[in-house]
Amino acid sequence: MGRVVYADCRSPKTVGIYQNVFKIFNRFIGEMDLHDISTRDVDMYKAERIKNVSANTVNHDLRSLKAFFNRLLVWKMIDSNPCNGIKTIRVVDTIRPYLSKENLTKLLAHTKGTQLHDIILLAAMTGLRRGELLALTWEDVDLKQGTLLVHSTIGHTTKGGKIRLIPMNTTLKEL
């Protein structure tokens, strides 16, 4: 497929994920010029990939490939995106795993008196992701307004790069 470096303004983690997807796709299609990759090739990749991985993984692959080929369109390296017209696999919604109130209570009791207790309590009360928790600074805490500001920093990008204000309850303010 030729060597194309995808170094947009994506995070290193995203670039790594894309590179992995392209390695797998490249193994499937073999040595093929970018211009020769067709919608049929992508469809056949999808059909083959679903035999070994989950539908969510295949859908992730398809989104990554589509973004990659869209970037090639912008760079005028190809004339059309072979992923256009490829439908993702329908996935039945499932309930995401979470800690029950009982399990959270046990976890908090087990970590009482440690810094981990406070971190777990903060995470449970705000729903912040691990990276968002680690990126918080005192400048992000407004006790007067009762809010936490969640935003991207030099070392961390929030999901979708979005800024959020998280309201704090009395327990969180005391914490």
Protein Blocks (a to p, Z undefined) as FASTA:
>chain_A
ZZaddfbfbdfklmmmmmmmmmmmmmmnopadfklpcfklmmmmmmmmmmmmcfklmmmm
mmmmmmmmmmmmmnopafbdfkgopacddddddddddddfklmmmmmmmmgoiaklmmmm
mmmmnopafklmmmpcfklpcfknopacddddfkbccehhiacdddddfklmmZZ
